Amino acid sequence: MNKGTIGKATTSIDASPEALYDLVSDVRRMGEWSPECQRCVWLDDVTGPAVGARFKGSNAHGIARWSTKSKVVAAEPGREFAFVIGHLGRDMTKWSYRFEPTTNGTVVTETFEMLADMPWYFALSDRFLMGVKDRQADLEKNMAETLQRLKSASERRGAST
């Protein structure tokens, strides 16, 4: 994928923006929502979301396994949670969750934006280790699944408070 590529998924959830922000911004729970991210842990003795906080993600897709280090770039309760993933000292991908209140709950939008061109070897990994021909479409499918899992968990638990 090239710099400037953007992917997006949106869904409506019967829960408050604040409750959904709390779920998404607790990165230790990301493995519950994401089909690719298995788990995340805060780094540097951080215990919660704040701009500048860092966390490590452990991911799996097909036979591929890798980890990422991310930095929180937006932490606005009930409005937006966003982080940037780096690779070899460069900001590569920005992931964002935005929360818009509605009369019945919240519209949640998850996006990614490529901040730099992906190294050539990522395409090889996508195709041969993950079995993915179109990584952008695959990520958009995963985002839609992430939001559906978030919806199921939050509506089941009554996260509207």
GROMACS elastic network, one bead per residue, 0.5 to 0.9 nm:
[ bonds ]
;  ai    aj funct       b0    kb
    1     4     6  0.86544   500
    1     5     6  0.65938   500
    1   114     6  0.73793   500
    1   116     6  0.87901   500
    1   117     6  0.63004   500
    1   118     6  0.57721   500
    1   119     6  0.88490   500
    1   122     6  0.89545   500
    1   123     6  0.81134   500
    1   135     6  0.75818   500
    1   136     6  0.72864   500
    2     5     6  0.58276   500
    2   114     6  0.66231   500
    2   115     6  0.83198   500
    2   116     6  0.66710   500
    2   118     6  0.62389   500
    3     6     6  0.88409   500
    3    92     6  0.84419   500
    3    93     6  0.89899   500
    3   113     6  0.78592   500
    3   115     6  0.52091   500
    3   118     6  0.76136   500
    4   113     6  0.62533   500
    4   114     6  0.52429   500
    4   115     6  0.62073   500
    4   116     6  0.74649   500
    4   117     6  0.83210   500
    5   112     6  0.80779   500
    5   113     6  0.56923   500
    5   114     6  0.52493   500
    5   115     6  0.81529   500
    5   136     6  0.82283   500
    6   111     6  0.69869   500
    6   112     6  0.55679   500
    6   114     6  0.65200   500
    6   136     6  0.82332   500
    7   110     6  0.82972   500
    7   111     6  0.54502   500
    7   112     6  0.52650   500
    7   113     6  0.66759   500
    7   136     6  0.67221   500
    7   137     6  0.80737   500
    7   139     6  0.74736   500
    7   140     6  0.59280   500
    7   143     6  0.87756   500
    8   109     6  0.69702   500
    8   110     6  0.57250   500
    8   112     6  0.66624   500
    8   139     6  0.88786   500
    8   140     6  0.61660   500
    8   143     6  0.74350   500
    8   144     6  0.84124   500
    9   108     6  0.83237   500
    9   109     6  0.57148   500
    9   110     6  0.53633   500
    9   111     6  0.65424   500
    9   140     6  0.63467   500
    9   141     6  0.81069   500
    9   142     6  0.89944   500
    9   143     6  0.58546   500
    9   144     6  0.53736   500
    9   147     6  0.77452   500
   10   107     6  0.68907   500
   10   108     6  0.55946   500
   10   110     6  0.63649   500
   10   111     6  0.87111   500
   10   143     6  0.85413   500
   10   144     6  0.71012   500
   10   147     6  0.74237   500
   11   106     6  0.83697   500
   11   107     6  0.56800   500
   11   108     6  0.55214   500
   11   109     6  0.66976   500
   11   144     6  0.79006   500
   11   147     6  0.66634   500
   11   148     6  0.76014   500
   11   151     6  0.81707   500
   12    15     6  0.88720   500
   12   102     6  0.86539   500
   12   104     6  0.85726   500
   12   105     6  0.72063   500
   12   106     6  0.56525   500
   12   108     6  0.61813   500
   12   109     6  0.88531   500
   12   151     6  0.79145   500
   13    16     6  0.81932   500
   13    20     6  0.87220   500
   13   104     6  0.79713   500
   13   105     6  0.57765   500
   13   106     6  0.53272   500
   13   107     6  0.62746   500
   13   108     6  0.72184   500
   13   147     6  0.88596   500
   13   148     6  0.88712   500
   13   150     6  0.84425   500
   13   151     6  0.55075   500
   13   152     6  0.86031   500
   13   154     6  0.79208   500
   13   155     6  0.72397   500
   14   104     6  0.59510   500
   14   106     6  0.64078   500
   14   107     6  0.88629   500
   14   151     6  0.76506   500
   14   154     6  0.78615   500
   14   155     6  0.60421   500
   14   158     6  0.83322   500
   14   159     6  0.80154   500
   14   160     6  0.66532   500
   15    18     6  0.83774   500
   15    19     6  0.66329   500
   15    20     6  0.67480   500
   15   104     6  0.78322   500
   15   106     6  0.61532   500
   15   151     6  0.83807   500
   15   154     6  0.67352   500
   15   155     6  0.65913   500
   15   158     6  0.71141   500
   15   159     6  0.52580   500
   15   161     6  0.73068   500
   16    19     6  0.52736   500
   16    20     6  0.63185   500
   16    21     6  0.85583   500
   16    78     6  0.78384   500
   16    99     6  0.87613   500
   16   101     6  0.70249   500
   16   102     6  0.88105   500
   16   104     6  0.87651   500
   16   105     6  0.53536   500
   16   106     6  0.59703   500
   16   159     6  0.68991   500
   16   161     6  0.65006   500
   17    20     6  0.51968   500
   17    21     6  0.59810   500
   17    22     6  0.85665   500
   17    77     6  0.79665   500
   17    79     6  0.68246   500
   17    98     6  0.88072   500
   17    99     6  0.54299   500
   17   100     6  0.66869   500
   17   101     6  0.60752   500
   17   105     6  0.73209   500
   17   106     6  0.57198   500
   17   107     6  0.82718   500
   17   108     6  0.82405   500
   17   160     6  0.82745   500
   18    21     6  0.50729   500
   18    22     6  0.61945   500
   18    23     6  0.87830   500
   18    77     6  0.59316   500
   18    79     6  0.76768   500
   18    99     6  0.83229   500
   18   160     6  0.84989   500
   18   161     6  0.82870   500
   19    22     6  0.51123   500
   19    23     6  0.64483   500
   19    24     6  0.88649   500
   19    77     6  0.88805   500
   19    78     6  0.73679   500
   19   154     6  0.82369   500
   19   159     6  0.56517   500
   19   160     6  0.64132   500
   19   161     6  0.66702   500
   20    23     6  0.50938   500
   20    24     6  0.61927   500
   20    25     6  0.83920   500
   20    78     6  0.72759   500
   20    99     6  0.77580   500
   20   106     6  0.83454   500
   20   108     6  0.84050   500
   20   150     6  0.81642   500
   20   151     6  0.89668   500
   20   154     6  0.74054   500
   20   159     6  0.72802   500
   20   160     6  0.83994   500
   21    24     6  0.52242   500
   21    25     6  0.57413   500
   21    26     6  0.83422   500
   21    75     6  0.89452   500
   21    76     6  0.83537   500
   21    77     6  0.59269   500
   21    78     6  0.52933   500
   21    79     6  0.72836   500
   21    80     6  0.72284   500
   21    81     6  0.70331   500
   21    97     6  0.81907   500
   21    98     6  0.84303   500
   21    99     6  0.73795   500
   22    25     6  0.53997   500
   22    26     6  0.62272   500
   22    77     6  0.73541   500
   22    78     6  0.79210   500
   23    26     6  0.55649   500
   23    27     6  0.81128   500
   23    29     6  0.73396   500
   23    30     6  0.85597   500
   23   150     6  0.81784   500
   23   154     6  0.82876   500
   24    27     6  0.64793   500
   24    29     6  0.74734   500
   24    30     6  0.69630   500
   24    33     6  0.86688   500
   24    81     6  0.75387   500
   24    97     6  0.78139   500
   24   150     6  0.82576   500
   25    28     6  0.85347   500
   25    29     6  0.85210   500
   25    30     6  0.85331   500
   25    48     6  0.76931   500
   25    49     6  0.60300   500
   25    75     6  0.77812   500
   25    77     6  0.86841   500
   25    81     6  0.62004   500
   25    82     6  0.85186   500
   25    97     6  0.89537   500
   26    29     6  0.58471   500
   26    30     6  0.73440   500
   26    47     6  0.89617   500
   26    48     6  0.65996   500
   26    49     6  0.69750   500
   27    30     6  0.50999   500
   27    31     6  0.82827   500
   27    39     6  0.79611   500
   27    40     6  0.57139   500
   27    41     6  0.69493   500
   27    42     6  0.76049   500
   27    48     6  0.81555   500
   27    49     6  0.81047   500
   27    55     6  0.78657   500
   27    57     6  0.86595   500
   28    31     6  0.73448   500
   28    32     6  0.88974   500
   28    39     6  0.63287   500
   28    41     6  0.55503   500
   28    42     6  0.74600   500
   29    32     6  0.55363   500
   29    33     6  0.73490   500
   29    39     6  0.70374   500
   29    40     6  0.72939   500
   30    33     6  0.53993   500
   30    34     6  0.60150   500
   30    37     6  0.67216   500
   30    38     6  0.72789   500
   30    39     6  0.60928   500
   30    40     6  0.65651   500
   30    57     6  0.88044   500
   30   146     6  0.89262   500
   31    34     6  0.54353   500
   31    35     6  0.74230   500
   31    36     6  0.78278   500
   31    37     6  0.54278   500
   31    40     6  0.72078   500
   31    58     6  0.88515   500
   31    59     6  0.88868   500
   32    35     6  0.81734   500
   32    37     6  0.86891   500
   32    38     6  0.77769   500
   32    39     6  0.81383   500
   32   146     6  0.85050   500
   32   149     6  0.76206   500
   32   150     6  0.81431   500
   32   153     6  0.89940   500
   33    36     6  0.89919   500
   33    37     6  0.83055   500
   33   145     6  0.77633   500
   33   147     6  0.71862   500
   33   148     6  0.81331   500
   33   149     6  0.52768   500
   33   150     6  0.57559   500
   33   153     6  0.87068   500
   34    37     6  0.53654   500
   34    38     6  0.72272   500
   34   142     6  0.69935   500
   34   143     6  0.74316   500
   34   145     6  0.72086   500
   34   147     6  0.83458   500
   34   149     6  0.78461   500
   34   150     6  0.89067   500
   35    38     6  0.74643   500
   35    59     6  0.89909   500
   35    60     6  0.84142   500
   35    61     6  0.82808   500
   35   142     6  0.62048   500
   35   143     6  0.84905   500
   35   145     6  0.71563   500
   35   146     6  0.67174   500
   36    58     6  0.87039   500
   36    59     6  0.55508   500
   36    60     6  0.53828   500
   36    61     6  0.58467   500
   36   142     6  0.73687   500
   37    40     6  0.77087   500
   37    57     6  0.66287   500
   37    58     6  0.59178   500
   37    60     6  0.64668   500
   37    61     6  0.86488   500
   38    57     6  0.74440   500
   38    58     6  0.55351   500
   38    59     6  0.52136   500
   38    60     6  0.67096   500
   39    56     6  0.83700   500
   39    57     6  0.57936   500
   39    58     6  0.53787   500
   39    59     6  0.72383   500
   40    55     6  0.65800   500
   40    56     6  0.54501   500
   40    58     6  0.62536   500
   40    59     6  0.89780   500
   41    54     6  0.88270   500
   41    55     6  0.54849   500
   41    56     6  0.54414   500
   41    57     6  0.67094   500
   41    58     6  0.88075   500
   42    45     6  0.69934   500
   42    46     6  0.56173   500
   42    47     6  0.63663   500
   42    48     6  0.74549   500
   42    49     6  0.89167   500
   42    53     6  0.77407   500
   42    54     6  0.61442   500
   42    56     6  0.64727   500
   42    57     6  0.89817   500
   43    46     6  0.58267   500
   43    47     6  0.83718   500
   43    53     6  0.75988   500
   43    54     6  0.54538   500
   43    56     6  0.68124   500
   44    47     6  0.89512   500
   44    53     6  0.80613   500
   44    54     6  0.72162   500
   44    55     6  0.83221   500
   46    49     6  0.80414   500
   46    50     6  0.88114   500
   46    53     6  0.66046   500
   46    54     6  0.75843   500
   46    55     6  0.84283   500
   47    53     6  0.89246   500
   48    53     6  0.78421   500
   49    52     6  0.86384   500
   49    53     6  0.64543   500
   49    54     6  0.87402   500
   49    72     6  0.71127   500
   49    74     6  0.87900   500
   49    75     6  0.62582   500
   49    81     6  0.83594   500
   50    53     6  0.54618   500
   50    54     6  0.88858   500
   50    72     6  0.64953   500
   50    73     6  0.79909   500
   50    74     6  0.74570   500
   50    75     6  0.55245   500
   50    76     6  0.86182   500
   51    54     6  0.87632   500
   51    71     6  0.76542   500
   51    73     6  0.50407   500
   51    74     6  0.56761   500
   51    75     6  0.58950   500
   51    82     6  0.89426   500
   51    83     6  0.86829   500
   52    71     6  0.57607   500
   52    72     6  0.52491   500
   52    73     6  0.62779   500
   52    74     6  0.86252   500
   53    70     6  0.83459   500
   53    71     6  0.56700   500
   53    72     6  0.53891   500
   53    73     6  0.82799   500
   54    69     6  0.70283   500
   54    70     6  0.55024   500
   54    72     6  0.62857   500
   54    83     6  0.87997   500
   55    68     6  0.83227   500
   55    69     6  0.58204   500
   55    70     6  0.53828   500
   55    71     6  0.65973   500
   55    72     6  0.82344   500
   56    67     6  0.68312   500
   56    68     6  0.55916   500
   56    70     6  0.62777   500
   57    66     6  0.84212   500
   57    67     6  0.54022   500
   57    68     6  0.51218   500
   57    69     6  0.63806   500
   57    70     6  0.76727   500
   58    65     6  0.76121   500
   58    66     6  0.60979   500
   58    68     6  0.66749   500
   59    64     6  0.82188   500
   59    65     6  0.57607   500
   59    66     6  0.53879   500
   59    67     6  0.58359   500
   59    68     6  0.79260   500
   60    63     6  0.72215   500
   60    64     6  0.56785   500
   60    66     6  0.66081   500
   60    67     6  0.87293   500
   60   130     6  0.86979   500
   61    64     6  0.53415   500
   61    65     6  0.67398   500
   61   126     6  0.89616   500
   61   129     6  0.79103   500
   61   130     6  0.54515   500
   61   131     6  0.85972   500
   62    65     6  0.81986   500
   62   129     6  0.62247   500
   62   131     6  0.67185   500
   62   132     6  0.89449   500
   63   129     6  0.55064   500
   63   130     6  0.61720   500
   63   131     6  0.87611   500
   64   125     6  0.74806   500
   64   126     6  0.85581   500
   64   129     6  0.52732   500
   64   130     6  0.59050   500
   68    85     6  0.65989   500
   68    86     6  0.72322   500
   68    87     6  0.77227   500
   69    84     6  0.84796   500
   69    85     6  0.58879   500
   69    86     6  0.62305   500
   69    87     6  0.79902   500
   70    83     6  0.61771   500
   70    84     6  0.53572   500
   70    86     6  0.62996   500
   71    82     6  0.85876   500
   71    83     6  0.53014   500
   71    84     6  0.53597   500
   71    85     6  0.66722   500
   71    86     6  0.81627   500
   72    75     6  0.70929   500
   72    81     6  0.77029   500
   72    82     6  0.58910   500
   72    84     6  0.65030   500
   73    81     6  0.77590   500
   73    82     6  0.55297   500
   73    83     6  0.50610   500
   73    84     6  0.67792   500
   73    94     6  0.87516   500
   74    80     6  0.63538   500
   74    81     6  0.51545   500
   74    83     6  0.67778   500
   74    96     6  0.82495   500
   75    79     6  0.81674   500
   75    80     6  0.60884   500
   75    82     6  0.67585   500
   75    83     6  0.88836   500
   76    79     6  0.53498   500
   76    80     6  0.51385   500
   76    81     6  0.63105   500
   77    80     6  0.66087   500
   77    81     6  0.76194   500
   78    81     6  0.85947   500
   78    98     6  0.82166   500
   78    99     6  0.61674   500
   78   100     6  0.81206   500
   78   101     6  0.86645   500
   79    97     6  0.82828   500
   79    98     6  0.57100   500
   79   100     6  0.68804   500
   79   101     6  0.89138   500
   80    96     6  0.70343   500
   80    97     6  0.55610   500
   80    99     6  0.61593   500
   81    95     6  0.84686   500
   81    96     6  0.58132   500
   81    97     6  0.52435   500
   81    98     6  0.66737   500
   81    99     6  0.88051   500
   82    94     6  0.70348   500
   82    95     6  0.55039   500
   82    97     6  0.61370   500
   82    98     6  0.83742   500
   83    93     6  0.83716   500
   83    94     6  0.57341   500
   83    95     6  0.54548   500
   83    96     6  0.65352   500
   84    91     6  0.64149   500
   84    92     6  0.71029   500
   84    93     6  0.55789   500
   84    95     6  0.62578   500
   84    96     6  0.87335   500
   84   115     6  0.89489   500
   85    90     6  0.85069   500
   85    91     6  0.60162   500
   85    92     6  0.57709   500
   85    93     6  0.52631   500
   85    94     6  0.63962   500
   85    95     6  0.79597   500
   86    89     6  0.61497   500
   86    90     6  0.52594   500
   86    92     6  0.52181   500
   86    93     6  0.70962   500
   87    90     6  0.53357   500
   87    91     6  0.65286   500
   87    92     6  0.63024   500
   88    91     6  0.85558   500
   90   115     6  0.89106   500
   90   116     6  0.79200   500
   91    94     6  0.79713   500
   91   114     6  0.88460   500
   91   115     6  0.63860   500
   91   116     6  0.70298   500
   92   113     6  0.84754   500
   92   114     6  0.59497   500
   92   116     6  0.51346   500
   92   117     6  0.75151   500
   92   118     6  0.74072   500
   93   112     6  0.65620   500
   93   113     6  0.55935   500
   93   115     6  0.53994   500
   93   116     6  0.73689   500
   94   111     6  0.79939   500
   94   112     6  0.54347   500
   94   113     6  0.51792   500
   94   114     6  0.65859   500
   94   115     6  0.69130   500
   95   110     6  0.72622   500
   95   111     6  0.56895   500
   95   113     6  0.67090   500
   96   109     6  0.78779   500
   96   110     6  0.55661   500
   96   111     6  0.52516   500
   96   112     6  0.64181   500
   96   113     6  0.86707   500
   97   108     6  0.67598   500
   97   109     6  0.55869   500
   97   111     6  0.66550   500
   98   107     6  0.80646   500
   98   108     6  0.56696   500
   98   109     6  0.51999   500
   98   110     6  0.65747   500
   98   111     6  0.85348   500
   99   106     6  0.62198   500
   99   107     6  0.58688   500
   99   109     6  0.67295   500
  100   105     6  0.84977   500
  100   106     6  0.53635   500
  100   107     6  0.50999   500
  100   108     6  0.65262   500
  100   109     6  0.84335   500
  101   104     6  0.80396   500
  101   105     6  0.58830   500
  101   107     6  0.64295   500
  101   108     6  0.88438   500
  102   105     6  0.51020   500
  102   106     6  0.52226   500
  102   107     6  0.68871   500
  103   106     6  0.79909   500
  105   160     6  0.73549   500
  108   147     6  0.76799   500
  109   147     6  0.83231   500
  110   143     6  0.66918   500
  110   144     6  0.83596   500
  110   146     6  0.89623   500
  110   147     6  0.78070   500
  111   140     6  0.84890   500
  111   143     6  0.79777   500
  112   139     6  0.87016   500
  112   140     6  0.88564   500
  114   117     6  0.70009   500
  114   118     6  0.80716   500
  116   119     6  0.89522   500
  117   120     6  0.87892   500
  118   121     6  0.81665   500
  118   122     6  0.64899   500
  118   123     6  0.79858   500
  119   122     6  0.57058   500
  119   123     6  0.76989   500
  120   123     6  0.57379   500
  120   124     6  0.71746   500
  121   124     6  0.51089   500
  121   125     6  0.63476   500
  121   126     6  0.86518   500
  122   125     6  0.50388   500
  122   126     6  0.60826   500
  122   127     6  0.86836   500
  123   127     6  0.62461   500
  123   128     6  0.85361   500
  123   132     6  0.89997   500
  123   133     6  0.86386   500
  123   135     6  0.82891   500
  124   127     6  0.52964   500
  124   128     6  0.58671   500
  124   129     6  0.76222   500
  125   128     6  0.53999   500
  125   129     6  0.50106   500
  125   130     6  0.64342   500
  125   131     6  0.83195   500
  125   132     6  0.86871   500
  126   129     6  0.59842   500
  126   130     6  0.50011   500
  126   131     6  0.62425   500
  126   132     6  0.52640   500
  126   133     6  0.70031   500
  126   134     6  0.82782   500
  126   135     6  0.67682   500
  127   130     6  0.58171   500
  127   133     6  0.55225   500
  127   134     6  0.84006   500
  127   135     6  0.85969   500
  128   131     6  0.53873   500
  128   132     6  0.75774   500
  129   132     6  0.81737   500
  130   133     6  0.88933   500
  132   135     6  0.60696   500
  132   138     6  0.71078   500
  133   137     6  0.88670   500
  133   138     6  0.84241   500
  134   137     6  0.54975   500
  134   138     6  0.62091   500
  134   139     6  0.87535   500
  135   139     6  0.60301   500
  135   140     6  0.85301   500
  136   139     6  0.51722   500
  136   140     6  0.62214   500
  136   141     6  0.86592   500
  137   140     6  0.50738   500
  137   141     6  0.61899   500
  137   142     6  0.86141   500
  138   141     6  0.51210   500
  138   142     6  0.62156   500
  138   143     6  0.86569   500
  139   143     6  0.60897   500
  139   144     6  0.86339   500
  140   143     6  0.50103   500
  140   144     6  0.62639   500
  140   145     6  0.86443   500
  141   144     6  0.51843   500
  141   145     6  0.63093   500
  141   146     6  0.86393   500
  142   145     6  0.50004   500
  142   146     6  0.60421   500
  142   147     6  0.86525   500
  143   147     6  0.62148   500
  143   148     6  0.85864   500
  144   147     6  0.52264   500
  144   148     6  0.62454   500
  144   149     6  0.87268   500
  145   148     6  0.50205   500
  145   149     6  0.61810   500
  145   150     6  0.85427   500
  146   149     6  0.52096   500
  146   150     6  0.61930   500
  146   151     6  0.85832   500
  147   151     6  0.59984   500
  147   152     6  0.85758   500
  148   152     6  0.61253   500
  148   153     6  0.85686   500
  149   152     6  0.51240   500
  149   153     6  0.61084   500
  149   154     6  0.84650   500
  150   153     6  0.52482   500
  150   154     6  0.59530   500
  150   155     6  0.83598   500
  151   154     6  0.53057   500
  151   155     6  0.58842   500
  151   156     6  0.81941   500
  152   155     6  0.54532   500
  152   156     6  0.58784   500
  152   157     6  0.84488   500
  153   156     6  0.52351   500
  153   157     6  0.61046   500
  153   158     6  0.85134   500
  153   159     6  0.84802   500
  154   157     6  0.51432   500
  154   158     6  0.59146   500
  154   160     6  0.78342   500
  155   158     6  0.50032   500
  155   159     6  0.61582   500
  155   160     6  0.76748   500
  156   159     6  0.78874   500
  157   160     6  0.86638   500
  158   161     6  0.72598   500
